[in-house]
Amino acid sequence: MDFKPTIVSFLCNWCSYTGADLAGTSRMKYKPNIRVIRVMCSGRVDPTFVLESFRHGADGVLICGCHPGDCHYHEGNYKCLRRYHLLKKYLTQMGINENRLKLEWISASEGKEFAELVDDFTETIQKLGASGVKEVMDVLEK
């Protein structure tokens, strides 16, 4: 049986979501394992969103924002970058492989890059296997 990972993706409304939309409207093929959540800015992705994604069964979390200097809100992507580095350390301390979390900059015109990113990240998560966080949390809640 092939492992089909569940990947939750938080996409910036102004750039990354539009890039993902471009990939779709251009009929670019990429793996269907991704679940997209549109946020107004990558800087609005709270660390609890990422932790809750893992808690509810995500095997990987992808955060995409505007390229540095292109943020609609001026500094949102820099805020996201700072949180990302702290979150990776926290995940490691919790025993979750830090490679299960990825941050990338995708502009509105980079539909092809978005499709390639999804395929590459899905392959990375497939190699890592299921995260197991949901199962551990279910046991702890009993």
N, C-alpha and C positions, 0 to 999 in steps of 0.2 A: 504494500500500500504506500503510495506516494504521500509525503507530508505536504500539505497545502497551508502555508503560514497565513495568519491574519495580520495585516499591517494597517495600523491606524496612521493617517497622515493629516497633519494640520497645515493647511495652505493659506498663505496670505491672499486676501481678496484682490489686491491691486496688481500683483505680479504672478505669483506662483499658481493661483487658482486659474487665472486667465491663460497661463502657459499650459496647464492641464487641460483646459477647455479647448485650446488650440490643438493639442494632441488628439483629442476626441473628434473635433470637427474635421480634422485632416485625415481621420481614419487611420491613425498610427496605431499599431498593435503593441500592447504591453500586457504584462501579466495582470489577471483580474483580482489579485489578492488584496488590493489596497481599498481601504475605506476612507473616503475623503471627508474631512471636516473643514469647512471654510471659516477662517477667522479674519477679522478686519486687518490684523497686523501680526506678524510672527512674534512681535514683542508682547502680544497679549496672551501668548501660550503660557499659561501658569504651570509650574512644575507638577501641581496636583493633577492636571489634565493627563500628563504623561504617565504618572504613577497609577491613576485610575484606569487608564487604557490597559496597562499590564495586568492590573488586578482583575479586570473583566475579560481577560483572555487574549489580549494582543500578544503576538510573538515578536513584533517589532514596531517601532514608532518613528515616523519620518516627519520632520518639520522643514517646511520650505518657506523662504521669505525672499524679499527683494534683495538685489545685490547691494552691498555696502555703498552708501552714497545715494541710492535711488529710492529710499524708503519714503512712502507717501507721508508718513508721520515723522520724518527726519531722522530719528534715532532709534526707532523700534527694533530694527534688525540688530543693532549693537547691543541693545538690552537682551534680546533673544540669545545672542552669542554668549554673553556673560552667564546667563542662566543655564545654557546648554553645557558649558564646561563644568559648572557646579553640579548639574544633574548627572552627568556622566560619572563623576566621582561618587556621588551618592548611590547610584545604581550599583557600582562596583562594591561599595560597602555593604549593600543589601544582598550581594551574591548574584546579581543580574549582570550578564555579560554586557559591557559598555557598547559593544558593536550592535546591540539591538536598538540603539538610538542613533539617529543620523540627522544632521542639519545640512541643508544645501540651499544655495541661492539660485533661484530660477526666475527669469524675467518673463514677461508676457509673450515675448516672441520665441521662447525656447521650448516649444512643444516637443520637439525631437529629443532634446536633452532631458525633459521630464520623463518621457517614455523610457529612455535608456536608464535613467536613475531608478525608476520603479523596477525594471527588470534586474538591474544589478543588485539592488537592495533585497529584492525577493530571493535571489540566489544566495546572498549572504545569509539571510535568515533561514533558508532551507538547509544550508550547511550546519548552522548552529542547532537546528531542531526546535522542538516546542519549548517555550519559555518555562512552563510549569508553574508560573506564579499564581495563576487562577486556582490550580489544584491545591497548592499550599495554603492559599487564603481560605478556600472552602473548608479545609481541615481545621484551620485555626479558628474559624467562626463557629464550629460545632461545639 
